[in-house]
Amino acid sequence: GGDGGGGERRKRGAPARGASVGVIDAVGVRSHARSTAERKRTSREQRVGRDGTDTPRDSAAAELEGMASRELGSAEKTLNAQINQSVIADLQMLDEERAARKKRGKQVTASRLSIPVDSLFARVWDAYMFCVMMYVALVSMYVIGFLGITGPSSPMFWLERVVDVSFIADLLVNATTQFQLRSGGTVQTQPAIALHYVRSAWFVIDLVSSVPWDIVAYAIEGAWNKTSYVTLLRLLKLLRLLKLPAVVEKLRHLPWTTKFEVRTGLKYARLKMALLVAIVLLFAHWIACLFYFFAAAQNDESFTWIDAVSGGNSNAALYVTSLYFSIYTITTIGYGDVFPITTLSRVFCIIAMAIGAGLFAMVISSVGGLVNELSLDDMYFRSLMDRLTEFSRHRKLPPELHYEIRRYLIHLREVNMLRNDDELLAALTPELRAAVMLHVYEPVARHSELCRGLTPEALGKLCAC
């Protein structure tokens, strides 16, 4: 117990003693400077008293001594300011340590309630919320458009309750998950985490999307299994999809996602193309569900496209017809065999056509760039051959030599040796670059007389040179 108290007193006294040492060193510097100036002044006075004259050399020495004295005075002022800042910083450190020591017990208890960003629970929860969001984007939209306000007798009602509970649990998880600052630090205390989440716009989005809007619609309408415009309140759950890009970005950095990319050799260009196709199909699904909804929600017994479709009694047939309409609307084909009849349906179709045209234009413009990314090696080869042609013309190479160079480059391409790998290797760390080069050139290097007996580390460094 005595050692512990002494250790604590030593820790408390460390900053103060550090400041004292700095003061002592500063005082020693000033004393040494003053004694040096005094010795120079005494020596000059002795020379003047001995000779009785003041030579030009002595005058120059006096001027130098004056300059030294002025510099010494400014140096003393700067040193005093530095000493004062050092002492103040040490005292502030002592105050912060005392305040932290008083709150240490409370902070540790609060930190135990927070969830680390890179914990296994956070990763699993992100994967689970991704599945829930996809359910909302696909199934919940179908329920809104084709089933209306489902009652407790329907399995979809209880699946929607699972979604509500998951969204409420996600609220609590977000309020207890640690977050990183832009400076690189991590906030771990529970009150600071909760306050930061409540002040953000995501809290409002998560809170609104967590409300069971189908029960609210039932409270307004007073009947289950009914399609009415109040059902559109359930579209507020789609606000949670605004967090989908951030969740996908987190899932992309998970270890099993990286392993899947390595095993499949999937290129990012192909992944982007698949993502664009998925976005188009998702919007087509939404437009199909809402196209049916605005026709079925007519309470004035108006004649709609549903009545015009023969054999469209089942929801499956009606969904296929609605999806057929949405696909040819997005792709700007527009056959016209299925078309809106009521005014409200036409207003919805105007909005759907505007969104579909913009989406289709975005996809077309993006596909061209993605196709180029898929053929980077071909682009590099074509640019290399064009540079060879320009080089041959500028340097006036003989046609035979130009022909031999071109045949050699074509041969390298055929054996898959003409690749632009320099940028990739330059982006790696020296250790990773040595490991890659060792894997590529080890079979050849092992047969060399100069490389026999070298360790794998030394051989890797040699291959990376």
N, C-alpha and C positions, 0 to 999 in steps of 0.2 A: 504494500500500500504506500509505503514511504517512497519507493522508487517511482511509482506511477505519479505521485504528486510532484516529485521533483522533476520528472520528465515533462509534465504539463507546464510547470513553472519555467523550465528551460525553453519550451516551445513558445510560451508567451513572451519571454524575454528576448527571443532571437531577433526579431525585427528591430527592437530598440537598441540592442548591442550592435547590430549592423549599422544603424544610423550613427552610433557613437564612434565606431571605427572610422566611418567616413568623415566625421567632424575632426577626429584626431589627425587623420591623414591630411586634411585640408589645412589644419593649423600648422602641421609640420612643413607643408609646402610654402606657406606664407612666411614662416620663420626663416627657412632656408633662403628664400628670395630676398628678404630684408637683410640678412647677414651678408649675403653676397654684395648687395648694393652698398652697405656700410663699408665693407673692405675696399671696394673700388674707390669710394669717396675719400677714405683715409689715405690710400696710396697716392691719389692725386694731390691731396693737400700736402703730403710729405714731399712730393716732387717739386711743388710750387715753392714751399718753404725752403728747400735746399737750393734751388737755382735762382729764386727770386723773380723769375719770369714765367709767363704762361705761353708755351710754344704752341704752334698751330696743331701739333699732334695732340697736345693736352686739350686744346679747344674742341677738336673733333671728338676726343674721348668724353669731354663734358657733354657735348651734344648727344652722343650716343647714350650716355648715362641718363640724360633727361628723357630721351625716347623710351629707354628701358623702364624708367620710373612710371611714365604714363601708361605704358603697356601693362606694367605690374598692377597699376591701380585698376585698369579695366578688367584684367584677369581676376583680381580679387573680388570685384563686383559680380562677375559671372560665376565665380566659384561659390560665393555666398548664396547666390540665387539657386544654384544647383543643390547646395547643402540644404537650404530651406525646403526645396521641392522633395528631396529625398526623405527628410524627416517627416514632412506632411504625408507623403505616400505611405511611410511605415506606420504612422499613427492611424491612417485610414484603414490599412490592412489589419491592424490590431482591433479596431472597432468592428470591422466586418467579421473577423474571426469570432469575436465575443458574441455578436448578434447571431451568427450562424450556429454557434455552440448552444445558444439558448433555444433555438428553434429546431435543432437537429432531430430530436425525437419525433416531433410532429411531422417534419418533412419526410422522414423515413417511412412513417406509417402511410402518408399520402402516396408516396412513390410506389408502394406495393400494390396499390389499386390500379395503377396505370399499366397499359399494355405496350410493350416495346414495338417499334415499327417493324423490325425484321424478325419478330417472333413467329413460331410455327402457327400459333393461334391466329395471328393477323393474316398470314398467308392463306390458311384454310378458310377463314371467314371471307376474304376477298373472292376466293373461288366459289364459295357458296352464294355470295351476293351476286356474282356474275350469272349464275344459274337462275336465281330469282328474277333478275332483271330481264333475262331472255324469256322467261315465262310470261312476265308482264307484257313484253313487246309482242309476243306471238299469241299466246293463249288468251290473255286478258282482253286484247283487242277483239278477238273473235267472240268472246263472251259479250262484250259491249255491243258489237254490231248485230249478232245473230240471236243471242239468247236473252238480252235485256237484263232485267233485275231478277236474278236467280234466287230461289228460296232455299230454306234449309233441307228440303227434300232432294236437292240437286248436289252431286259431288263437287261441282264447280264452286258452290257456295263455301264449302269447307276448305277448298284449295285457296280461295281468296282470303280466308281467315289466316291460313298459314303465311300468305304473303304479308298481311297486315302485321302479324306478330314478328315476322322477320324484319320488316322495316322499322318497327319500334325497337327491336333489339339492336338494329344497326345504329339507331340514334344513341343508345347507351354506349355502344362500342366506339363510335366516333368521339363521344364525350370523354372517353377514358384512354384513347390511343395517343401515345406520344407523337410529337411532330418536330420536324427539324426547322431550325431558323436558317435564314439566308447566309448568315455568318458561318454555318456549319455545326453549331451547337444543337443540342436536343433538349427540349423542354420536357421534364419528367414529373414535375409536381402536379398533382391532380387538380387543384383549384385553377392553376394557370391554363391547363389543358382544356378544362370545361369552359372557362371564360373565353378563351380563344375560339372555341367551336361555336358558342352561343352568339358571339359577335360576328361570325362569318355569315355570308349569304347561303351557304350550304345548309345551315341549321333550318332556315325558313323553308327551303326546298324539301329537305328530309321530313320536316314536320307536316307540311301540307300533303306530301305523298303518302304519309303514314295513316291518314284518316281513312276509315272504312266508308268510302263514298257510296258503295252500293246500299249499305244500311241507311245512310242519309237519304238516298233516293227513295228507298222504301218508306221512310218516315214522311217524306213529302207526298208521294203518290198513294201510299196506303194499300199497295197490292204487289204481290210477287209475280214473276214471270210475265212482265209487261215491258214493252218497248216504248219509251217516251224520251223526250228531250232532256229530262232530268238525269237520264242515264249518262249524259255527256260529262257530268261531274266526275265520273270515274276516269276520264282522260287526264285528270290531274295527277294520277299515279305515274303517268309517263314522264313527269318532271324528274323522277329518280333516274331516268335514262341519261340525263345530263352528266352523271358521274360515270357512265359506262366507259368513255375513253380513258379516264384516269385509272379505272379498275383494270382495263385491258393492258394498259402500260405497265402496271404492277405485275400482272400475270406473265407478261413477256419476259420479265427479269427473274422469274422463278427458276430453280435448278432443273425441274423436270421439263419445263418449256424449252430450255436451252438444249437439254439432252434430246428432246424430240426433233428439234431443228438439226442437230448434228447427225442423228440417225437417218433422217429422211433427206438430208441435203436440200432442204427447201430454200429457194431464193426469195428474198424480200419482194422482188418485183412480182413474182407469182402470188405471193401472199397478199400484196396490195390489190392485185386484180381480183382475187377471190373475195377480198373485203368489199371492193366496189360492186361486185355482183350481188353480194349479200345485202348491201345497202339498198340497191335497186329493188331486190325482191322484198325486202322489209317494207319499203314505201309502197310497193304494189299491194302487199298484204293489207296495209293500213287503209289505202284508198278503196280496196275491195270491200273491207268490212264497213267503212263509213258510207260507201255508195249504197250498200244494202240497207244500212241503218236509216238514212234519210228517206228512203222509199218506204220502209216498213213503219216509220214513225208517223205517217200521215193518218191523223185521226178523223179526217173528214171523208173517209171512204173514197178518196180520189183514185183514179185509174193510174197505175204506175207501171214501170217496166217489169215488176214482179208478176203482174197479171198478164203481161204480154208474152212472157216466156212460157212455152209449153213444156209440161213435164217437170216443172221446177218446184215441186212440192217439198222435196227434202232439202235440208240445209246444205248438204254436200253439193247437190246440183246447183243451188243458188250461189254457193260460194265459188264454184268453178266459173259460173257466168260472170260474177262480179270481178273475179281475178282476171278473166279474159278481157273485160272492159278496161280494167286498170292497166294491164300490160300494153294494150294497143293505144291507150291514152298516153302513157309515159314515152313509148317509142315513137309517138307522133304518126302512127299509121292511120288510126281512126276509120275502121270499117263502117261503123254507123248502124250495124244491125241491132246493137243494144245501146240505148240512149236514154237520157233522163227526160221525164215528162213534166213533173211538177216544178214549180218555180224554185223551191228550196233546193231540190236536187240539182237544178241547173246552176245555181249559185255555187254549190259545192263542187260541181264539175269544173267551173271556171277556175276556182282556186286549185283544184287538183291538176288541171292542165298547165297552169302557170308553174307550179312546183315541179311537175313531171318534166316540162321542157327544160327548166334550169338544171334539173338532176341529170337528164339525158345529155345535155351539152357538157356538163362537168365530167361525166363518164367518158364521153368520146375524146375530150381533150386530154384526159389522164391516161387513157389506154395507149395513145401514141408514145408518150414518154416512157411508159412501163415496158412497152415492146422493145424500145431502144435499150433499156436497162437489161433486158434479158439477153441481148446480144452484144455485150460489152467487148468480148474477145473479138467478135467479127468487126466491130467498129474500130478496134485498135489495129487489126490486121489491114483493113481498108485504108486507114489513115497512114499506116506504115508504108504501104505500097504506093500511095500517092506521094509521100515524101521521097521515096526512092525515085519515082519518075522525075520529080522536080530536081532532085539532087543530080541525077544523071544528065539532065538537060543543062543544068547550070555548070557542072564540072566537065561536060562534054565527054562522058564516058563512052567507050566503044560499045556498040550494040551487043557484041558477044559477051562482054563483061556484065553489062546490064541484064542480059538474059540469064547468065549464071547466078547472079545475085537473086534475081526473082525466083528462079527455080529452087534455090536454097531456102528462101523464106517460105515458099509454098510447102517444101518438104518439112520444115520445122512446124508449120501449122498442122500438117497431116499427122505428125507424131505427137501433137499436143505439147510441144516444147516452147512455142511462141506465145508466151503469156506475159501480161504486164503485172508482174508480182512485186515489183520494187516498192510501190507505194504501200502494199500490204505488209511487207517485211519491215519497212521503215516505221510503221505505226506500232510495231511490237516492242516490248521491252527487250533488253539484251539477253535476258535469260530465256524468254520464249523464242526469240529469234535463233538462239543457239540450239534450242531443242528441235526446232523445225528443220534447220539446216543439217543437224546431226541425223535426223530421221531420213532426210533425202539423200545425203551423200555418204552415210556410214558404210553401206555395202562397198562402195568404191574406195573409200579411204582406208578401210581395213586391209585391202590388198596392197597398199603402198608400203614400201620398206621404211619410209620416213615416219609413218604414222603408227607403226607397230609398237606396242607397249604403252601407248598413251591411254590415260584414263578417259572415261566418257565425258567428263567435264572439260578436260583439256581438248579433246577431239571436237567437242561441240563449239568451243570458242574458236578453234582453228577453222572449222567449217563456216562459222559466221563471219569471218574476216572478208 
